[in-house]
Amino acid sequence: MALTIPPEEDDMRRITMWFLATIAVVVLLFSYRTSTGPDSSPSATPAVVSGPGASADPGRSRGTVARSGSSTVADGPVVQTKRGNVQVQAQISGGRITEITPMTVPSTNSRSREINKHAVPQLRTEALAAQSAQIDAVSGATATSEGYTESLQAALDGAHFKAKP
């Protein structure tokens, strides 16, 4: 003799399974973390700023300056933007800016990484050509451009850099 399930009980089991599956999906959706928030990737963690003029708040620090003969290396402060943190380091030799190195740029999502892959080298080229932080923003990378120029200007100010005419 075969055991048969009445249709009413079979429908109740289906409804119960559907209900539990729906609850599981809703819980998973609410626990999903997106990557659209402020910079939080390990590679973009703000650098520790130390030395004269450094403060506990990285967004307000003046960075550090190291001098060796006629060469100076100045770290700008970590600048907090709506897309993430930006920090640059300027190397000065013989009264000229010889190199600008990005230390931190927004990189929490693929869009930020793609934008900055093109914007940061362009900002570097323009700043080296201008020998100052007075450069135009890169279209589509306004937040990075503003953070870059602010950090660079603070680094140059900390190094007491004056552009030669």
N, C-alpha and C positions, 0 to 999 in steps of 0.2 A: 504494500500500500504506500503510495507516494504522498508526501506531505505537501499540501498546497496552501499558499498564503492568500487570504481573501484580498480582493482588489483594494479595499479601504486601507488595510495595513500597508500594502505596497506603496500606495500614494503617500501615506504618512512618513514612511522611510525616505522616500524621494524628497519630500518637503523638508524633512529634518536635515538631510545631507546638503541640500541646496542652501538652507539657512546657515549651517556651520561653515560651508565654503565661502559664503558671502561675508560672514564675520571675519574669517581668516584673511580674505583679500583686503577688507577695509583696514584691519590692523596693520597689514604689511604696507599699504599705501601711506598711512599716517606715520609709520616709523621710517620711511624712506628719507634719506638726507640728500638734499640737492647740493650742487657745487656753485650756487650763485651768490653765496654770502661773501663776506670779507675774506681776504687772504688767510688761508689756514693750512696750506700745504706745508709739509716739513721743509721743503727746499726754499720756501719763501718766508721762513720764520725771521722776524727782524733780528738784525745783528745786535750784539751787546755793545753798547756805546760806553766807553770809559775815557777817563782822562780829564783834563781841565775843562770845565764848562759842561760836563756831561750831567744829565739829570736822570731821574728814575723813569720819567715818561719819555719813551723813544720818539714820540711825535714832537717833542719840544727840546730835544737835546741839540747841542751845537756840533756834535761829532767830535772827531779827534784830528790832530795835526801832528805829523812827524817830519822833522827836518834832518837832512843829512847833507852837509856842504851846501851846494847851490840847488839841491833838489828838495822838494816838499811833496809829501803825500797827505792829502786832506780827505777825510771821510765826511760826507755830508750827513745830516740827520736822517733818520727814517721818517719819511713823510707819509702820513695816512691819507689815502684817497678813497673815493667811493668804490673803486675797483680793487683796492688792495694797497699794500705798502710799497714805497719806492725809496731807494737809497742808492747814491752813487759815490764813487771815489774819484778824486781828481789828482793827477800827478802834474807837478809844475817843475820845470827845469829851465834855467836861463831866462827867467822872466816870461815864459810862455807855458800855456797849458799843453802838455805833450800827450796825455792820455786821459780818458774818462772811462771808468769801468763801472758797469751796473752791478751793484751788490745785491739788490733786491728789486724785483719787479713783479707786478701782479701775474699770478700763474695758477690760480685755483681751477680754471677750466680751460678747455681747448681753445675757446674763442679768445680769451685773454692771451694765452701763449701764442696764438697765431698773429694777433694784432701786434704784440710786443716784439715778435721775431723780426718784424719789418720796421716798427716805429723806433725802437731803441737804437739800432745802428744809424738811422737817419738823424735822430737827436744828437748822437755823438758826433757825427760828421759836421752838422751845422754848428754845434758848440765849439768844436776845434777850429773851424773856419772863422767863426766870429770872435774866438778867444774870449768868450764870455757866456753867461747864461741867458743873455738877451736874445732868444731865438724864437721862431714861430713854432706853434703847436703843430703836431702831425695830425692831419685830418683823420678822424676815426679813433684817435688815441688821445683825446683831450685830457683825461684824468692822468694817464701816465705822463704826458707831456708836462702838465702842471707840477706833478710831484717831482719829475726829473729836474726841471729848471729850479724849483725851490730847493731841493737837496743840493744841486750843483752850486747855486748862488751862496748857500750857507757854507759849503766847503771852501769856496773861493774867499768868502769873507773871513772865515776862520784862518786861512792861510795868508791873509792880508794881501791878496793878489790884486794888482791894478793892471788892467790891460794897457799895453803900450799902443799909442796911436799909429 
